[in-house]
Amino acid sequence: MKLLLFLSLLTLPVVISATPTAIIFDTDITGDVDDVLALAMIHTLADRGACELLAVTISKENELAAPFTDAVNTFYGRPDIPIGINPNAPHRDSKYLGLVNEKDDGKLRYPHDIGISKDPESAITLLRKTLAAAEDHSVTIIQVGLATNLAELLQTKGDNYSQLSGPDLVRKKVTLLSVMAGAFETISNSNRYLEANVRNHVSSMQQLADEWPDEVPVIWSGFKIGIMAPYPRESIAQDFGYLPNHIVKEAYLLHSGPDHDRPTWDLTSVLYSVYPDRGYFDLSSPGQVTVEEDGFTRFDPGPGTRFMQPKDLSSVEPAMKRDQYMTMDKHQAARVTEALVNMVAQPPSR
């Protein structure tokens, strides 16, 4: 179905909640372009009053990743969002990060400060600082890349920002971890599909799955979810013409070209995090995710949880009810695609 936006309506911000979802966005914004769409979506949701972007941390290494992220934040009117990098993260080349160096008439097409007048922060330090400053049980972390940053966070001890260890800081401050990683359903007739965010750095995802506190829920958006709701190329062609230069459209075209409907993997984790109760997705029974040596994400449902009502889950061991993965039928997929297009293509309000 061809999706067209009525941009006159999109210019009207909609206040969704008196308590916006406070988000730390942990992204590998280097290779795939769904990270760019997801970051744009966070900004448009913030324009609606539905969330607040506290910080962005980057889980792959590329010298242009932080400047590009800063350019996106600036494009959407939030130039001062703190950005953290991890020099120990694996390097990744990019087809679109070079946009930050493009100029028109001698001026940057997409202005930014990082890489010009200031440097990014340490991702791990930024995570600790941001969590320490937040209200208790208020932060949603959306991880849509490697687990390098969160795995290192879990190893930290007390510092000037908080005397709490990494796990204790998570217990005190984080209300939800939303992860795009793994495969929990059959993919191309394979029951053992090795998803890239896990396979490309197995050790950190193992550490995350093993050491993330049992008290803080983890919702996994597996590989199949994004495949079922691809971003329509018609939207890229038609819905971003309200500005002569649009960083999201340009990044998409550089990565995927004009004839591809890119899966919305990372966007689905954002959508669930902000609107968990709107029926876009269903959830598996509670259980436990284990990352095996080859990168396969195994899900073991908690004993009896397939048949228990939510009130009965108190009898299940915490470790066996921390994790759930998202599911989606074709009707939900149509709703998700429409919602994602509406949010990504919304013009900046600032």
Secondary structure, DSSP 8 states (H G I E B T S, - for coil): ------HHHHTS-----SS-EEEEEEE-TTS-SHHHHHHHHHHHHHHTTSEEEEEEEE-SB-TTHHHHHHHHHHHTT-TT--EEE-TTS-B---SSGGGGG-EETTEESS--SBTTTB--EEHHHHHHHHHHHS-TT-EEEEEES-SHHHHHHTT----SS-SS-HHHHHHHHEEEEEEE----S-BTTBSS---HHHHTTHHHHHHHHHHS-TTS-EEEE-HHHHHHS-B-HHHHHHS-TTSS--HHHHHHHHHH-TT--B--HHHHHHHHHH-TTSSS-EE--SEEEEE-TTS-EEEEE-TTTTT--GGGGGGS-GGGSSEEEEE--HHHHHHHHHHHHHHHT-----
